[in-house]
Amino acid sequence: MVADLWDVSCGEEAEGFYVSPDPRLFVTLDLEGDGAFVVEGAKGELRQHRRAFSMAYIPAGVPIRSRVENLRRIRHLDLHFDEAMLRRRFGRSLDHETLHVPRIQFRDDRVATLAGLIAAECDNNRPMHELYGEGLLNALFVSLFQIERPTAARRRPPLARHKLRLVTEYIDAHCLDKIRLADLAALTGLSETAMSHAFKAATGVPPHRWQMQARVARVQAMMTHGKASLSDIAETAGFFDQAHLTRVFKSIVGMTPAAWLAAHQ
């Protein structure tokens, strides 16, 4: 996903033409003036965007013309995303036909809320954890394309033993690093969604939780076999800070690092 946050001063009778190689979502955030941002679809259909959070979804390769009518300024968010990534992430839960249907002007409260949060994060001088942005994007995709939970009949069985071993060994070896769901899915030959469900069915926890458990085990080893401070251990183990380490540690072990260390000395 590429998120572009635009703040544009509008020239009189400004216009443009654009063909994106990827699907994209256009979201108006703020407009100044009494006019509209007019979008013309490939078949000549005209739609006017006159207020905040009016949106347009344009599939890959669809030509779009636009022009400004009596606007001084427009602030908007453009989200460009990879169609192949969507297919991998959501598998058969995604109706692929929806990716090719233009929506030149529409409103959706849920998508608007998520787009607003994504825009705020783009403008954030102190970005949140990557999982926050990833969660917002996943929620936006689910809402935008109406992706439903797989039915029980379509859910995959637990991950096969040899594939489970590949995934758990990879997570254990790289638990201090950033692990992408796409990397784990590639080990199994499944979509990201299918792999995540199958992994949880086999282990009882999602892949990220398994990684945190492995990371906390490394932290415990560092605490008992070294003299590094807890803040240094937190940095080495890939946590934001000592407080972040303490929260994760307590959620997995049931006590703080200090209490655990005291009990094991």
Phi, psi and omega per residue, in radians:
M1 nan 2.367 2.968
V2 -2.053 2.204 3.119
A3 -1.947 2.074 3.094
D4 -1.895 2.140 3.101
L5 -1.831 2.023 -3.031
W6 -1.904 2.485 3.001
D7 -2.339 1.832 -2.882
V8 -2.086 2.244 2.930
S9 -1.462 2.240 -2.984
C10 -1.636 2.133 2.999
G11 -1.332 2.748 -3.139
E12 -1.112 2.243 -3.138
E13 1.050 0.521 3.095
A14 -1.124 2.510 3.142
E15 -2.629 2.929 -3.135
G16 -2.770 2.897 3.095
F17 -2.405 2.372 -3.045
Y18 -2.646 2.428 2.995
V19 -2.213 2.030 -3.128
S20 -1.604 2.375 3.070
P21 -1.282 -0.169 -3.124
D22 -2.230 2.743 3.020
P23 -1.061 2.606 3.123
R24 -2.592 2.702 3.077
L25 -2.071 2.184 3.102
F26 -1.812 2.235 -3.098
V27 -2.292 2.065 3.039
T28 -1.306 2.364 3.127
L29 -1.892 -0.602 -3.133
D30 -2.807 2.424 3.085
L31 -2.275 2.403 3.082
E32 -2.014 2.155 -3.124
G33 2.238 3.019 -3.085
D34 -1.726 0.150 -3.054
G35 -1.844 -2.495 -3.048
A36 -2.651 2.782 2.955
F37 -1.725 1.985 -3.005
V38 -1.747 2.220 3.128
V39 -2.008 2.316 3.119
E40 -1.966 2.142 -3.138
G41 -1.350 3.117 -3.078
A42 -1.114 -0.444 -3.131
K43 -1.721 0.231 3.102
G44 1.502 0.059 3.134
E45 -1.240 2.383 -3.097
L46 -1.899 2.355 3.084
R47 -2.355 2.446 -3.106
Q48 -1.877 2.274 3.067
H49 -1.836 1.868 -3.009
R50 -1.945 -0.198 -3.101
R51 -2.521 2.924 -3.087
A52 -1.051 2.511 3.081
F53 1.165 0.410 2.827
S54 -1.396 2.366 -2.952
M55 -2.239 2.819 3.018
A56 -2.458 2.328 3.016
Y57 -1.895 2.165 -3.102
I58 -2.114 2.039 3.110
P59 -1.111 2.901 3.121
A60 -1.065 2.398 3.041
G61 1.384 0.046 -3.138
V62 -1.562 2.095 -3.128
P63 -1.273 2.433 -3.104
I64 -2.308 2.296 2.981
R65 -1.897 2.568 3.118
S66 -2.536 2.734 3.082
R67 -2.663 2.793 -3.126
V68 -1.812 2.327 3.069
E69 -2.165 1.890 3.055
N70 0.992 0.766 3.031
L71 -2.077 2.441 3.076
R72 -1.602 -0.529 -3.036
R73 -2.751 2.563 3.026
I74 -2.458 2.309 3.051
R75 -1.979 2.214 -3.073
H76 -2.586 2.848 3.139
L77 -2.002 2.285 3.018
D78 -1.980 2.188 3.095
L79 -1.993 1.995 3.090
H80 -1.842 2.328 -3.104
F81 -2.433 2.827 -3.047
D82 -1.584 2.064 -3.110
E83 -1.082 -0.686 -3.138
A84 -1.108 -0.623 3.101
M85 -1.104 -0.746 3.121
L86 -1.060 -0.725 3.133
R87 -1.109 -0.716 3.129
R88 -1.178 -0.721 -3.022
R89 -1.238 -0.727 -3.010
F90 -1.878 -0.143 3.054
G91 0.976 -2.398 -3.071
R92 -1.307 -0.161 3.093
S93 -1.202 -0.386 -3.130
L94 -1.555 2.194 3.018
D95 -1.388 1.825 -3.018
H96 -1.098 -0.418 -3.137
E97 -1.140 -0.525 -3.118
T98 -1.143 -0.388 3.140
L99 -1.201 -0.332 -3.024
H100 -1.913 0.218 -3.132
V101 -1.849 1.951 3.127
P102 -1.195 2.544 2.986
R103 -2.302 1.654 -2.960
I104 -1.246 -0.471 3.076
Q105 -2.696 2.148 3.089
F106 -2.738 2.911 3.062
R107 -2.293 2.480 3.111
D108 -2.639 2.027 -3.034
D109 -1.059 -0.709 -3.097
R110 -1.189 -0.816 3.113
V111 -1.089 -0.669 3.134
A112 -1.079 -0.767 3.127
T113 -1.072 -0.784 -3.128
L114 -1.162 -0.722 3.111
A115 -1.097 -0.687 3.100
G116 -1.094 -0.699 3.103
L117 -1.182 -0.664 3.094
I118 -1.138 -0.750 3.107
A119 -1.067 -0.733 3.133
A120 -1.106 -0.660 3.130
E121 -1.217 -0.622 3.060
C122 -1.059 -0.556 -3.074
D123 -1.683 0.129 -3.067
N124 -1.491 2.138 3.124
N125 -1.276 -0.290 3.101
R126 -2.231 1.432 -3.023
P127 -1.001 2.572 3.077
M128 -1.318 3.090 3.082
H129 -1.011 2.574 -3.107
E130 -0.987 -0.547 -3.135
L131 -1.133 -0.469 3.098
Y132 -1.128 -0.893 3.119
G133 -1.108 -0.706 3.129
E134 -1.112 -0.668 3.110
G135 -1.143 -0.718 3.104
L136 -1.074 -0.754 -3.113
L137 -1.164 -0.755 3.109
N138 -1.038 -0.769 3.140
A139 -1.123 -0.681 3.124
L140 -1.123 -0.774 3.122
F141 -1.061 -0.792 -3.128
V142 -1.047 -0.733 -3.124
S143 -1.275 -0.765 -3.070
L144 -1.115 -0.717 -3.073
F145 -1.850 0.167 3.069
Q146 0.912 0.910 -3.121
I147 -1.442 2.080 -3.077
E148 -1.641 2.781 3.062
R149 -1.101 2.381 3.114
P150 -1.040 2.478 3.082
T151 -1.234 2.807 -3.104
A152 -1.012 -0.605 -3.095
A153 -1.202 -0.414 -3.083
R154 -1.719 -0.087 -3.134
R155 -1.226 2.474 -3.116
R156 -1.378 2.683 3.072
P157 -1.257 3.021 3.101
P158 -0.981 2.675 -3.138
L159 -1.044 2.351 3.114
A160 -1.015 2.651 -3.020
R161 -0.998 -0.781 -3.092
H162 -1.192 -0.594 3.092
K163 -1.273 -0.660 3.093
L164 -1.091 -0.702 3.128
R165 -1.115 -0.730 3.103
L166 -1.027 -0.788 -3.079
V167 -1.217 -0.818 -3.088
T168 -1.172 -0.653 3.099
E169 -1.143 -0.660 3.108
Y170 -1.151 -0.798 3.140
I171 -1.089 -0.787 -3.121
D172 -1.083 -0.666 -3.117
A173 -1.280 -0.476 -3.074
H174 -2.061 0.423 -2.997
C175 -1.126 -0.388 3.132
L176 -1.512 -0.103 -3.106
D177 -1.797 3.019 2.996
K178 -1.316 2.172 3.117
I179 -2.001 2.132 3.123
R180 -1.567 2.515 3.090
L181 -1.047 -0.580 3.128
A182 -1.095 -0.620 3.124
D183 -1.145 -0.720 3.136
L184 -1.207 -0.704 3.124
A185 -1.088 -0.635 -3.139
A186 -1.112 -0.522 3.117
L187 -1.190 -0.454 -3.028
T188 -1.841 -0.297 -3.077
G189 1.367 0.251 3.131
L190 -1.878 2.897 2.992
S191 -1.193 2.845 -3.126
E192 -1.053 -0.762 -3.131
T193 -1.128 -0.807 -3.122
A194 -1.110 -0.727 3.136
M195 -1.118 -0.739 -3.125
S196 -1.096 -0.771 3.125
H197 -1.143 -0.744 -3.118
A198 -1.170 -0.646 3.106
F199 -1.119 -0.804 3.138
K200 -1.137 -0.628 3.102
A201 -1.118 -0.552 -3.106
A202 -1.480 -0.540 -3.018
T203 -1.994 -0.348 -3.089
G204 1.576 -0.106 3.122
V205 -2.388 2.667 3.076
P206 -1.264 2.871 -3.091
P207 -0.987 -0.715 -3.104
H208 -1.110 -0.677 3.121
R209 -1.145 -0.685 3.104
W210 -1.065 -0.744 3.118
Q211 -1.080 -0.762 3.140
M212 -1.119 -0.629 3.094
Q213 -1.121 -0.742 3.107
A214 -1.159 -0.653 -3.142
R215 -1.169 -0.721 3.115
V216 -1.135 -0.632 3.084
A217 -1.079 -0.677 3.074
R218 -1.123 -0.716 3.114
V219 -1.063 -0.752 3.127
Q220 -1.059 -0.692 3.106
A221 -1.149 -0.708 3.107
M222 -1.104 -0.685 -3.108
M223 -1.181 -0.652 -3.050
T224 -1.554 -0.341 -3.064
H225 -2.040 0.206 -3.140
G226 -2.556 3.125 -3.107
K227 -2.065 0.224 -3.135
A228 -1.177 2.596 3.086
S229 -1.245 2.820 -3.123
L230 -1.128 -0.600 3.105
S231 -1.162 -0.675 3.089
D232 -1.175 -0.690 3.114
I233 -1.117 -0.718 3.126
A234 -1.029 -0.766 3.133
E235 -1.149 -0.774 -3.139
T236 -1.105 -0.636 -3.055
A237 -1.498 0.022 3.033
G238 1.584 0.261 3.074
F239 -1.589 2.751 -3.138
F240 -1.095 -0.812 -3.110
D241 -2.814 -3.090 -3.119
Q242 -1.095 -0.653 -3.140
A243 -1.124 -0.700 3.103
H244 -1.097 -0.798 3.091
L245 -1.019 -0.769 -3.101
T246 -1.090 -0.732 3.139
R247 -1.097 -0.831 -3.118
V248 -1.147 -0.769 -3.131
F249 -1.004 -0.832 -3.108
K250 -1.162 -0.622 -3.140
S251 -1.163 -0.451 -3.101
I252 -1.698 -0.757 -3.047
V253 -1.578 -0.498 -3.127
G254 1.691 -0.005 3.084
M255 -2.636 2.872 -3.134
T256 -1.252 2.822 3.089
P257 -0.993 -0.699 -3.128
A258 -1.124 -0.758 3.138
A259 -1.156 -0.683 3.134
W260 -1.140 -0.759 -3.121
L261 -1.122 -0.715 3.130
A262 -1.089 -0.633 -3.132
A263 -1.292 -0.326 -3.083
H264 -1.947 0.140 3.058
Q265 -1.592 nan nan
